[in-house]
Amino acid sequence: MKFTSLMKVTATAITFAIPSAAFAEWAPSGPITLQIGFGAGGSTDTLGRAIAAAVEDSTCWDVIVENKPGGGGVAMLSTLVNAKPDGLKIGMGVTVATIMNLAMRGDKLPFKIDSFDHLATVVLAPVSIVAPANAPYDTFAEFIAFSKEQWGLFDGL
């Protein structure tokens, strides 16, 4: 898989942002497995593979990328929480999807929010509110006004 120059620069910057003391104090006893909570080819997978390549280049450690798609990251998190605690497995997913799954069906999941340690935030992505081009509003303020008028929503705003 080829990475764009921007992805390589981003992955390298992320890798070097980790204090070098952290690398000096620990070395893996085997390959590190980076489990990605989405399928191959998407943005999370692509960024994960770029980070894995940058870690390999800067440390000479072997990093194996495994895609564990399903449930917005639930499959990967379930696999990770049940894995042998050997220090060689980490996961990469999307925070919003994890939080939404915990909020909506946390009692049915094999993990809780404190089942994991947050190691790093890789990307902060803007989240947009969008509407169909033919919607009867063009701005968020117009959407609020429309919702108030049609359904009595957002009365406190």
C-alpha positions in Angstrom: 0.0 0.0 0.0 1.3 3.4 -0.9 1.0 6.3 1.5 0.8 10.0 0.6 3.7 12.2 1.6 1.4 14.0 4.1 0.5 10.6 5.7 4.2 9.7 6.0 5.0 13.1 7.6 2.1 12.8 10.0 3.0 9.2 11.0 6.6 10.1 11.5 5.7 13.2 13.5 3.4 11.1 15.8 6.1 8.5 16.3 8.8 11.1 17.2 6.3 12.9 19.5 6.5 9.9 21.8 9.3 10.7 24.2 12.5 8.8 23.3 12.9 7.8 26.9 9.8 5.6 26.5 11.6 3.7 23.7 14.8 3.4 25.7 13.1 1.8 28.7 11.3 -0.9 26.9 11.8 -3.2 23.9 9.2 -5.8 22.7 10.0 -9.5 23.1 8.4 -10.1 19.7 6.4 -8.4 17.1 3.8 -5.8 18.2 0.3 -6.4 16.9 -1.7 -3.2 16.1 -5.3 -4.2 15.8 -7.4 -1.7 13.9 -11.1 -1.6 14.6 -12.1 -1.0 11.0 -11.7 -2.7 7.6 -8.7 -2.4 5.2 -8.5 0.7 3.1 -10.4 3.2 5.2 -8.9 6.2 6.9 -8.3 4.5 10.3 -6.6 1.6 8.6 -4.5 3.8 6.3 -3.3 6.0 9.2 -2.6 2.9 11.4 -0.5 1.3 8.7 1.4 4.6 8.2 2.1 4.7 12.0 3.1 1.1 12.1 5.6 1.7 9.2 7.0 4.8 11.0 7.4 2.9 14.3 9.2 0.1 12.4 11.5 2.6 10.6 12.4 4.5 13.8 12.7 1.6 16.2 13.4 -1.5 14.0 10.6 -3.2 15.9 8.2 -5.5 13.9 4.6 -4.2 13.8 1.9 -6.5 12.4 -1.3 -4.7 11.5 -4.5 -6.7 11.9 -7.9 -5.4 10.8 -10.7 -6.4 13.2 -13.8 -4.7 11.7 -17.2 -4.8 13.2 -19.5 -2.8 15.4 -17.7 0.5 15.1 -14.6 -0.9 16.8 -16.4 -3.3 19.2 -14.9 -6.4 17.5 -11.3 -5.1 18.0 -11.9 -3.9 21.5 -13.5 -7.3 22.5 -10.5 -9.1 21.0 -8.1 -6.8 22.7 -9.7 -7.0 26.1 -9.7 -10.8 26.0 -6.1 -11.1 24.7 -3.2 -12.5 26.8 -1.7 -9.5 28.5 1.8 -9.9 27.0 2.4 -6.2 26.2 2.6 -6.8 22.5 -1.0 -5.9 21.5 -2.5 -2.5 21.1 -5.6 -1.3 19.3 -6.5 1.7 17.2 -10.1 2.8 16.8 -12.3 5.9 16.7 -13.2 7.4 20.1 -16.7 8.6 19.1 -17.7 5.1 17.9 -16.5 3.5 21.2 -18.2 6.1 23.4 -21.5 5.7 21.4 -21.3 1.9 21.7 -20.7 2.1 25.5 -23.5 4.6 25.9 -26.1 2.7 23.8 -25.3 -0.9 24.7 -22.6 -0.9 27.4 -24.4 -3.5 29.5 -24.1 -6.0 26.5 -20.4 -5.4 25.8 -17.5 -7.5 27.2 -15.6 -4.3 28.3 -16.1 -1.0 30.1 -14.4 2.3 29.4 -11.8 1.6 32.1 -10.9 -1.7 30.5 -8.3 0.2 28.4 -5.6 2.8 28.9 -5.5 5.7 26.5 -2.0 5.8 25.0 -2.2 8.6 22.5 -4.6 10.7 20.4 -3.5 10.3 16.8 -5.8 12.6 15.0 -8.4 15.2 15.9 -11.0 15.2 13.2 -13.6 17.9 12.8 -17.2 16.5 12.9 -19.7 18.1 10.6 -23.4 18.4 10.7 -24.8 18.0 7.2 -28.2 18.0 5.5 -29.5 17.0 2.1 -29.0 19.8 -0.5 -32.8 20.0 -0.9 -33.5 20.4 2.8 -35.7 23.5 3.7 -32.7 25.1 5.6 -29.2 26.0 4.7 -27.6 26.8 8.1 -27.7 25.3 11.5 -29.7 28.3 12.8 -32.3 27.7 10.1 -32.4 24.0 11.0 -33.1 25.0 14.7 -35.9 27.4 13.6 -37.4 24.8 11.2 -37.4 22.1 14.0 -39.0 24.5 16.5 -41.7 25.4 14.0 -42.4 21.9 12.7 -42.0 19.8 15.8 -41.5 22.0 18.8 -37.9 20.8 19.2 -35.1 22.9 20.7 -37.6 25.1 22.7 -34.8 26.0 25.2 -32.6 27.4 22.5 
